[in-house]
C-alpha cells in the first residue's frame, strides 16, 4: 500500500498559485506524525520545502517563506501545500513525506511546472 498519494500539480504561469494535496493511507495518522513536502528539480538533489510537526509547528525553506503554506486536515488525513507567487525556479517534482524525513514513506510525486 502506497503510504501517501500526492495530487494537485500542473502547469502554472509565474505569479500563479497551486495547492498540492497529500492523502495518507489508513495506516498513517497524520495527527500523530510529522509530515513534509520535498521537491526535486532536474539535476538537483531533493530538498525540504516545508514540514509540519504533530504539534502543528511549521518549518519552511528560506526560498519559499512567505509564499508557501503547509497545513493539514486531520479528519481527512490530508496535508496541503498552498503555493502562491510561484516562480520558474519552483519547477520540480514535489513529494510528500510521512514521518521524520520520510521514515514512514513517500509518495510518487507530482510535477509542478512554472512557465509562461
Biotite code that builds the C-alpha atoms (Angstrom):
import biotite.structure as struc

atoms = struc.array([
    struc.Atom([0.000, 0.000, 0.000], chain_id="A", res_id=1, res_name="UNK", atom_name="CA", element="C"),
    struc.Atom([1.351, 3.395, -1.004], chain_id="A", res_id=2, res_name="UNK", atom_name="CA", element="C"),
    struc.Atom([1.790, 5.359, 2.215], chain_id="A", res_id=3, res_name="UNK", atom_name="CA", element="C"),
    struc.Atom([0.831, 8.751, 0.775], chain_id="A", res_id=4, res_name="UNK", atom_name="CA", element="C"),
    struc.Atom([-0.573, 9.966, -2.548], chain_id="A", res_id=5, res_name="UNK", atom_name="CA", element="C"),
    struc.Atom([0.035, 13.459, -3.886], chain_id="A", res_id=6, res_name="UNK", atom_name="CA", element="C"),
    struc.Atom([-2.108, 15.430, -6.303], chain_id="A", res_id=7, res_name="UNK", atom_name="CA", element="C"),
    struc.Atom([-2.614, 18.985, -7.489], chain_id="A", res_id=8, res_name="UNK", atom_name="CA", element="C"),
    struc.Atom([0.450, 19.598, -9.601], chain_id="A", res_id=9, res_name="UNK", atom_name="CA", element="C"),
    struc.Atom([0.334, 21.137, -13.046], chain_id="A", res_id=10, res_name="UNK", atom_name="CA", element="C"),
    struc.Atom([1.443, 23.945, -15.304], chain_id="A", res_id=11, res_name="UNK", atom_name="CA", element="C"),
    struc.Atom([1.054, 27.481, -13.994], chain_id="A", res_id=12, res_name="UNK", atom_name="CA", element="C"),
    struc.Atom([2.289, 30.878, -15.079], chain_id="A", res_id=13, res_name="UNK", atom_name="CA", element="C"),
    struc.Atom([4.771, 32.841, -12.957], chain_id="A", res_id=14, res_name="UNK", atom_name="CA", element="C"),
    struc.Atom([2.923, 34.597, -10.174], chain_id="A", res_id=15, res_name="UNK", atom_name="CA", element="C"),
    struc.Atom([0.203, 31.975, -10.111], chain_id="A", res_id=16, res_name="UNK", atom_name="CA", element="C"),
    struc.Atom([-0.902, 29.591, -7.389], chain_id="A", res_id=17, res_name="UNK", atom_name="CA", element="C"),
    struc.Atom([-1.380, 25.874, -6.868], chain_id="A", res_id=18, res_name="UNK", atom_name="CA", element="C"),
    struc.Atom([-2.476, 23.761, -3.950], chain_id="A", res_id=19, res_name="UNK", atom_name="CA", element="C"),
    struc.Atom([-0.962, 20.341, -3.534], chain_id="A", res_id=20, res_name="UNK", atom_name="CA", element="C"),
    struc.Atom([-2.695, 17.636, -1.533], chain_id="A", res_id=21, res_name="UNK", atom_name="CA", element="C"),
    struc.Atom([-1.220, 14.600, 0.176], chain_id="A", res_id=22, res_name="UNK", atom_name="CA", element="C"),
    struc.Atom([-3.619, 11.905, 1.347], chain_id="A", res_id=23, res_name="UNK", atom_name="CA", element="C"),
    struc.Atom([-2.128, 9.442, 3.817], chain_id="A", res_id=24, res_name="UNK", atom_name="CA", element="C"),
    struc.Atom([-3.120, 5.779, 3.877], chain_id="A", res_id=25, res_name="UNK", atom_name="CA", element="C"),
    struc.Atom([-5.174, 4.394, 6.726], chain_id="A", res_id=26, res_name="UNK", atom_name="CA", element="C"),
    struc.Atom([-2.062, 3.046, 8.449], chain_id="A", res_id=27, res_name="UNK", atom_name="CA", element="C"),
    struc.Atom([-0.575, 6.544, 8.830], chain_id="A", res_id=28, res_name="UNK", atom_name="CA", element="C"),
    struc.Atom([-2.313, 9.039, 11.068], chain_id="A", res_id=29, res_name="UNK", atom_name="CA", element="C"),
    struc.Atom([-1.009, 12.468, 10.225], chain_id="A", res_id=30, res_name="UNK", atom_name="CA", element="C"),
    struc.Atom([-2.162, 13.882, 13.554], chain_id="A", res_id=31, res_name="UNK", atom_name="CA", element="C"),
    struc.Atom([0.492, 11.786, 15.276], chain_id="A", res_id=32, res_name="UNK", atom_name="CA", element="C"),
    struc.Atom([3.310, 12.163, 12.777], chain_id="A", res_id=33, res_name="UNK", atom_name="CA", element="C"),
    struc.Atom([5.457, 14.875, 11.255], chain_id="A", res_id=34, res_name="UNK", atom_name="CA", element="C"),
    struc.Atom([4.712, 15.394, 7.584], chain_id="A", res_id=35, res_name="UNK", atom_name="CA", element="C"),
    struc.Atom([6.658, 17.205, 4.918], chain_id="A", res_id=36, res_name="UNK", atom_name="CA", element="C"),
    struc.Atom([6.862, 18.377, 1.356], chain_id="A", res_id=37, res_name="UNK", atom_name="CA", element="C"),
    struc.Atom([10.065, 17.993, -0.599], chain_id="A", res_id=38, res_name="UNK", atom_name="CA", element="C"),
    struc.Atom([10.929, 18.846, -4.172], chain_id="A", res_id=39, res_name="UNK", atom_name="CA", element="C"),
    struc.Atom([13.475, 17.740, -6.702], chain_id="A", res_id=40, res_name="UNK", atom_name="CA", element="C"),
    struc.Atom([14.354, 19.701, -9.805], chain_id="A", res_id=41, res_name="UNK", atom_name="CA", element="C"),
    struc.Atom([16.208, 18.109, -12.741], chain_id="A", res_id=42, res_name="UNK", atom_name="CA", element="C"),
    struc.Atom([19.880, 17.670, -11.944], chain_id="A", res_id=43, res_name="UNK", atom_name="CA", element="C"),
    struc.Atom([19.434, 18.746, -8.330], chain_id="A", res_id=44, res_name="UNK", atom_name="CA", element="C"),
    struc.Atom([19.133, 16.983, -5.008], chain_id="A", res_id=45, res_name="UNK", atom_name="CA", element="C"),
    struc.Atom([15.822, 16.563, -3.274], chain_id="A", res_id=46, res_name="UNK", atom_name="CA", element="C"),
    struc.Atom([15.265, 19.409, -0.822], chain_id="A", res_id=47, res_name="UNK", atom_name="CA", element="C"),
    struc.Atom([12.873, 20.080, 2.022], chain_id="A", res_id=48, res_name="UNK", atom_name="CA", element="C"),
    struc.Atom([10.269, 22.686, 1.158], chain_id="A", res_id=49, res_name="UNK", atom_name="CA", element="C"),
    struc.Atom([8.047, 22.661, 4.222], chain_id="A", res_id=50, res_name="UNK", atom_name="CA", element="C"),
    struc.Atom([7.238, 20.478, 7.200], chain_id="A", res_id=51, res_name="UNK", atom_name="CA", element="C"),
    struc.Atom([4.678, 20.309, 9.956], chain_id="A", res_id=52, res_name="UNK", atom_name="CA", element="C"),
    struc.Atom([5.063, 18.522, 13.264], chain_id="A", res_id=53, res_name="UNK", atom_name="CA", element="C"),
    struc.Atom([2.431, 16.521, 15.080], chain_id="A", res_id=54, res_name="UNK", atom_name="CA", element="C"),
    struc.Atom([2.061, 19.536, 17.351], chain_id="A", res_id=55, res_name="UNK", atom_name="CA", element="C"),
    struc.Atom([1.421, 21.828, 14.409], chain_id="A", res_id=56, res_name="UNK", atom_name="CA", element="C"),
    struc.Atom([4.732, 23.666, 14.255], chain_id="A", res_id=57, res_name="UNK", atom_name="CA", element="C"),
    struc.Atom([5.802, 24.510, 10.747], chain_id="A", res_id=58, res_name="UNK", atom_name="CA", element="C"),
    struc.Atom([9.152, 25.000, 9.046], chain_id="A", res_id=59, res_name="UNK", atom_name="CA", element="C"),
    struc.Atom([9.936, 26.374, 5.599], chain_id="A", res_id=60, res_name="UNK", atom_name="CA", element="C"),
    struc.Atom([12.882, 26.597, 3.268], chain_id="A", res_id=61, res_name="UNK", atom_name="CA", element="C"),
    struc.Atom([14.105, 30.169, 3.004], chain_id="A", res_id=62, res_name="UNK", atom_name="CA", element="C"),
    struc.Atom([13.306, 30.175, -0.712], chain_id="A", res_id=63, res_name="UNK", atom_name="CA", element="C"),
    struc.Atom([9.568, 29.674, -0.100], chain_id="A", res_id=64, res_name="UNK", atom_name="CA", element="C"),
    struc.Atom([8.970, 31.590, 3.129], chain_id="A", res_id=65, res_name="UNK", atom_name="CA", element="C"),
    struc.Atom([6.082, 33.996, 2.764], chain_id="A", res_id=66, res_name="UNK", atom_name="CA", element="C"),
    struc.Atom([4.856, 32.276, -0.405], chain_id="A", res_id=67, res_name="UNK", atom_name="CA", element="C"),
    struc.Atom([4.078, 28.683, 0.600], chain_id="A", res_id=68, res_name="UNK", atom_name="CA", element="C"),
    struc.Atom([1.923, 27.432, 3.450], chain_id="A", res_id=69, res_name="UNK", atom_name="CA", element="C"),
    struc.Atom([1.745, 23.892, 4.781], chain_id="A", res_id=70, res_name="UNK", atom_name="CA", element="C"),
    struc.Atom([-1.381, 22.801, 6.601], chain_id="A", res_id=71, res_name="UNK", atom_name="CA", element="C"),
    struc.Atom([-3.276, 19.665, 7.461], chain_id="A", res_id=72, res_name="UNK", atom_name="CA", element="C"),
    struc.Atom([-6.791, 18.380, 7.921], chain_id="A", res_id=73, res_name="UNK", atom_name="CA", element="C"),
    struc.Atom([-6.674, 15.578, 10.470], chain_id="A", res_id=74, res_name="UNK", atom_name="CA", element="C"),
    struc.Atom([-10.235, 14.497, 9.747], chain_id="A", res_id=75, res_name="UNK", atom_name="CA", element="C"),
    struc.Atom([-9.308, 13.912, 6.106], chain_id="A", res_id=76, res_name="UNK", atom_name="CA", element="C"),
    struc.Atom([-5.850, 12.597, 6.961], chain_id="A", res_id=77, res_name="UNK", atom_name="CA", element="C"),
    struc.Atom([-4.558, 15.048, 4.381], chain_id="A", res_id=78, res_name="UNK", atom_name="CA", element="C"),
    struc.Atom([-1.686, 17.518, 4.251], chain_id="A", res_id=79, res_name="UNK", atom_name="CA", element="C"),
    struc.Atom([-1.716, 20.506, 1.919], chain_id="A", res_id=80, res_name="UNK", atom_name="CA", element="C"),
    struc.Atom([0.852, 22.804, 0.411], chain_id="A", res_id=81, res_name="UNK", atom_name="CA", element="C"),
    struc.Atom([-0.548, 26.126, -0.753], chain_id="A", res_id=82, res_name="UNK", atom_name="CA", element="C"),
    struc.Atom([1.880, 27.710, -3.184], chain_id="A", res_id=83, res_name="UNK", atom_name="CA", element="C"),
    struc.Atom([1.454, 31.365, -4.133], chain_id="A", res_id=84, res_name="UNK", atom_name="CA", element="C"),
    struc.Atom([3.543, 33.769, -6.183], chain_id="A", res_id=85, res_name="UNK", atom_name="CA", element="C"),
    struc.Atom([5.120, 30.863, -7.983], chain_id="A", res_id=86, res_name="UNK", atom_name="CA", element="C"),
    struc.Atom([8.421, 31.366, -9.761], chain_id="A", res_id=87, res_name="UNK", atom_name="CA", element="C"),
    struc.Atom([10.082, 29.402, -12.572], chain_id="A", res_id=88, res_name="UNK", atom_name="CA", element="C"),
    struc.Atom([12.648, 28.167, -10.045], chain_id="A", res_id=89, res_name="UNK", atom_name="CA", element="C"),
    struc.Atom([9.825, 26.421, -8.164], chain_id="A", res_id=90, res_name="UNK", atom_name="CA", element="C"),
    struc.Atom([9.550, 23.981, -11.058], chain_id="A", res_id=91, res_name="UNK", atom_name="CA", element="C"),
    struc.Atom([10.181, 20.480, -9.730], chain_id="A", res_id=92, res_name="UNK", atom_name="CA", element="C"),
    struc.Atom([8.595, 17.202, -8.777], chain_id="A", res_id=93, res_name="UNK", atom_name="CA", element="C"),
    struc.Atom([7.029, 17.653, -5.366], chain_id="A", res_id=94, res_name="UNK", atom_name="CA", element="C"),
    struc.Atom([6.975, 14.741, -2.942], chain_id="A", res_id=95, res_name="UNK", atom_name="CA", element="C"),
    struc.Atom([5.036, 14.238, 0.252], chain_id="A", res_id=96, res_name="UNK", atom_name="CA", element="C"),
    struc.Atom([6.808, 12.527, 3.124], chain_id="A", res_id=97, res_name="UNK", atom_name="CA", element="C"),
    struc.Atom([5.384, 10.801, 6.193], chain_id="A", res_id=98, res_name="UNK", atom_name="CA", element="C"),
    struc.Atom([7.346, 10.643, 9.417], chain_id="A", res_id=99, res_name="UNK", atom_name="CA", element="C"),
    struc.Atom([10.723, 12.219, 10.110], chain_id="A", res_id=100, res_name="UNK", atom_name="CA", element="C"),
    struc.Atom([12.481, 12.679, 6.760], chain_id="A", res_id=101, res_name="UNK", atom_name="CA", element="C"),
    struc.Atom([10.105, 10.194, 5.156], chain_id="A", res_id=102, res_name="UNK", atom_name="CA", element="C"),
    struc.Atom([10.739, 7.381, 7.643], chain_id="A", res_id=103, res_name="UNK", atom_name="CA", element="C"),
    struc.Atom([7.158, 6.161, 7.158], chain_id="A", res_id=104, res_name="UNK", atom_name="CA", element="C"),
    struc.Atom([7.175, 6.502, 3.407], chain_id="A", res_id=105, res_name="UNK", atom_name="CA", element="C"),
    struc.Atom([7.000, 8.722, 0.350], chain_id="A", res_id=106, res_name="UNK", atom_name="CA", element="C"),
    struc.Atom([4.539, 9.424, -2.384], chain_id="A", res_id=107, res_name="UNK", atom_name="CA", element="C"),
    struc.Atom([5.144, 9.050, -6.081], chain_id="A", res_id=108, res_name="UNK", atom_name="CA", element="C"),
    struc.Atom([5.457, 12.799, -6.604], chain_id="A", res_id=109, res_name="UNK", atom_name="CA", element="C"),
    struc.Atom([3.514, 15.400, -8.560], chain_id="A", res_id=110, res_name="UNK", atom_name="CA", element="C"),
    struc.Atom([5.016, 17.639, -11.217], chain_id="A", res_id=111, res_name="UNK", atom_name="CA", element="C"),
    struc.Atom([4.828, 21.404, -10.816], chain_id="A", res_id=112, res_name="UNK", atom_name="CA", element="C"),
    struc.Atom([5.907, 23.485, -13.781], chain_id="A", res_id=113, res_name="UNK", atom_name="CA", element="C"),
    struc.Atom([6.038, 27.271, -13.619], chain_id="A", res_id=114, res_name="UNK", atom_name="CA", element="C"),
    struc.Atom([6.393, 28.762, -17.057], chain_id="A", res_id=115, res_name="UNK", atom_name="CA", element="C"),
    struc.Atom([4.915, 31.399, -19.292], chain_id="A", res_id=116, res_name="UNK", atom_name="CA", element="C"),
])
